[in-house]
Amino acid sequence: MDPDAVAAKEKWVARKSRPSKKPEDFQRMLAKNPYARALATPLRRCQLTSKALPSFFLQDFNLMAHPETGIPWYVPRSLALAKKGEPQVLEEQSDLEPERKEDMEESSQSQKTPAEFTSALGYTVYILASQQILRAMQDPKEYGRKPRKKIRGIGFAQNGPPPRFIPDRYRQSKSAAKFLSAAGWREDMPEFILRLMRRRIVENLVALTNLKRGYVVGCSGWEDALAKPQIGAFLWTGGAGEMEEGMDAPPEFATLDITIGRKEESKTKKIPVHNLRRLLGKDKLAELREKLPSGIFKRDVVVLKHKQQAVDVEMQLWRLQGFLAEYRDLYRDLEETPTYEEDEDQDDYYEDGNGGEENEEYTGRYQISRG
């Protein structure tokens, strides 16, 4: 009962004080920085490459049971629409599985989910968020997969996911391994992921624009866009007309250098330029313009302000750009870069600053930055 003795014991088990409601300047800067927030996401390991990366650069797949048939399917649950206080759901029935109705009825009678499993079967796998990798997975010879024949009573004829998707703890049980190996995998998974990503970006851009607080600003041209304050990203649409030959469209990972601050204390900042014609596609860009009758996205250039409310959209646009990237410029540089055997003056090559340093290339108006 001695209060001093009790205080001495509880001193080392006391809970941490809650963070201050007034964040410091550096904390506010990090909260508005989409790249810092991307790097701060939890580390996860890609099941195909065994590389650990921040989960922002990976696509997650939850194994979930179909609510009607009980068949397990791999679903990109993080891209599902989540209402406040409710679990994440996919809007369309086809968003879970694209199987024919007769196959679904046949499989539902023979392969029910065991009672111990819930609607989410409890584990998540991660792979690199790249359309090229997802397309490569469709080839049955890739990643150690074998073409799956039509199983009697189950009805699956498409190729399933790689065997390494099944955790080791489940492989030890033959019944669990057999059940999970029959999980469904969409044959159109690359297009399905792309469709969901585009859908989320359109929804968020519409919601952000409808706030009418100046988070999204239409510009008459590049001179007007560069003069705007607090620029977070440039959204290039190319105008309301069709894509014309010779149009100066932004390449992958395009950036523009802008000068911020007064002349005495000015500094250069790189701003990403997102090509909405490529990222959203023709149909989704038309849908975005239709949902915003103000015509803001019919302008050639739209500025996304560097505000807290716009950070999520910036991250989604950057992630979609990485998902669609083909890295043609990177491959070209690798072909042109001399190797140790080809270049006898390798020391001079590195002394000139061309080897291992950040490489920047100017393509017309835009600048491509890559390591």
Salt bridges, closest charged atoms under 4 A:
ASP25 OD1 - ARG28 NH2 2.09
GLU91 OE1 - ARG199 NH1 3.26
GLU91 OE2 - ARG200 NH2 2.95
GLU92 OE2 - ARG199 NH2 3.55
ASP95 OD2 - ARG199 NH1 3.33
GLU97 OE2 - HIS66 NE2 3.23
GLU102 OE2 - ARG100 NE 3.11
ASP103 OD2 - ARG100 NH2 2.83
ASP103 OD1 - LYS150 NZ 3.90
ASP168 OD1 - ARG171 NH1 3.56
ASP188 OD2 - ARG186 NH2 2.86
GLU203 OE1 - ARG200 NH1 3.07
ASP224 OD1 - LYS228 NZ 3.53
ASP248 OD2 - ARG365 NE 3.98
GLU252 OE2 - ARG278 NH2 3.73
ASP257 OD1 - LYS270 NZ 3.29
GLU287 OE1 - LYS284 NZ 3.03
GLU287 OE2 - LYS291 NZ 2.95
ASP312 OD1 - ARG37 NH2 3.25
GLU326 OE1 - ARG328 NE 2.62
ASP329 OD1 - ARG332 NH1 3.66
ASP333 OD1 - ARG332 NE 3.85
ASP333 OD2 - ARG370 NH2 2.48
GLU360 OE2 - LYS270 NZ 3.52
GLU361 OE1 - ARG332 NH2 2.77
GLU361 OE1 - ARG370 NH2 3.01
